[in-house]
C-alpha cells in the first residue's frame, strides 16, 4: 500500500485536532502548542496534558508534515521553527508531531 502524501496526512491531523479542540469547548485549536518529540517526550506530554493529538509519520516526512500543518493552521512560524535542521543529529530521535494545550494540564 502506498504511503499517504504529506498533504493528506496534514489534513487528517488538522481534522483530528479540530475535533479534539471542539470536544473540549474550543471552536478552534488556537492556543495549542506543536512540538516535534521523541517517544519518551511524547509519553511525558501525554502524561502531563490532556488531551493531546499526535502523529507518527515516516521519519523523512516529519519536518515537512510539521511545516504543512503549521501553515494550514495559518500560524506564523515561531522562533523555534527557524532553527530546525532536518539532518541534525539532535533531531534523529524525533518521531512524533504532538499538539497540546497548556491550559489543559492534568
C-alpha positions as CSV (number, residue, x, y, z in Angstrom):
1,X,0.0,0.0,0.0
2,X,1.4,3.4,-0.9
3,X,2.1,5.9,1.8
4,X,-0.2,8.8,2.2
5,X,1.0,12.1,0.9
6,X,2.1,14.8,3.3
7,X,-0.9,16.9,2.3
8,X,-3.4,14.1,3.2
9,X,-1.6,13.4,6.5
10,X,-1.7,17.1,7.3
11,X,-5.4,17.3,6.6
12,X,-6.2,14.3,8.7
13,X,-4.1,15.6,11.6
14,X,-5.8,19.0,11.4
15,X,-9.2,17.3,11.3
16,X,-8.4,15.3,14.4
17,X,-7.0,18.4,16.1
18,X,-10.1,20.5,15.4
19,X,-12.4,17.7,16.6
20,X,-10.4,17.4,19.8
21,X,-10.5,21.1,20.4
22,X,-14.2,21.1,19.7
23,X,-14.8,18.3,22.2
24,X,-13.2,20.4,24.9
25,X,-15.2,23.6,24.2
26,X,-12.9,25.4,21.8
27,X,-14.1,26.5,18.4
28,X,-10.5,26.4,17.0
29,X,-7.2,24.8,18.1
30,X,-6.0,28.3,19.0
31,X,-3.5,28.3,21.9
32,X,-2.3,24.8,21.2
33,X,1.4,24.2,21.0
34,X,3.1,21.9,18.5
35,X,6.3,20.1,19.1
36,X,8.5,17.5,17.3
37,X,9.4,15.0,20.0
38,X,10.8,11.6,20.7
39,X,8.7,8.7,22.0
40,X,9.8,9.4,25.6
41,X,8.9,13.1,25.3
42,X,5.6,12.2,23.8
43,X,4.7,10.0,26.7
44,X,5.7,12.7,29.2
45,X,3.5,15.3,27.4
46,X,0.6,12.8,27.3
47,X,1.0,12.2,31.0
48,X,1.1,16.0,31.8
49,X,-1.6,17.2,29.4
50,X,-4.9,16.0,28.3
51,X,-6.0,16.0,25.5
52,X,-3.1,15.6,23.1
53,X,-3.1,14.9,19.3
54,X,0.0,13.2,17.9
55,X,1.1,11.8,14.6
56,X,3.8,9.4,13.8
57,X,4.7,9.8,10.1
58,X,7.7,8.4,8.4
59,X,10.9,9.9,9.8
60,X,11.8,11.6,6.5
61,X,8.4,13.4,6.3
62,X,8.2,14.5,9.9
63,X,9.6,18.0,9.4
64,X,7.5,18.6,6.2
65,X,4.4,17.5,8.0
66,X,5.1,19.9,10.8
67,X,5.6,22.7,8.3
68,X,2.4,22.0,6.4
69,X,0.3,21.6,9.5
70,X,1.5,25.0,10.8
71,X,1.0,26.7,7.5
72,X,-2.5,25.3,7.1
73,X,-3.4,26.5,10.6
74,X,-2.2,29.9,9.5
75,X,0.3,30.1,12.3
76,X,3.3,32.2,11.9
77,X,6.5,30.2,12.5
78,X,7.8,30.7,15.9
79,X,11.4,31.3,16.7
80,X,11.9,27.6,17.4
81,X,10.8,26.7,13.9
82,X,13.6,28.5,12.2
83,X,16.4,26.6,13.9
84,X,15.3,23.1,12.8
85,X,17.9,21.3,10.8
86,X,16.4,18.2,9.2
87,X,19.7,16.2,9.2
88,X,20.9,17.4,12.6
89,X,22.0,14.5,14.9
90,X,20.0,16.0,17.8
91,X,16.8,15.6,15.8
92,X,17.4,11.9,14.8
93,X,15.3,10.6,17.7
94,X,12.3,12.8,16.9
95,X,9.5,10.7,15.7
96,X,6.2,12.4,16.6
97,X,4.4,15.6,15.9
98,X,2.3,16.4,19.0
99,X,-0.2,19.1,19.8
100,X,-1.4,20.0,23.3
101,X,-3.0,23.0,25.0
102,X,-1.1,24.3,28.0
103,X,-4.4,25.2,29.6
104,X,-5.3,21.6,29.9
105,X,-2.6,20.5,32.4
106,X,-3.5,17.4,34.4
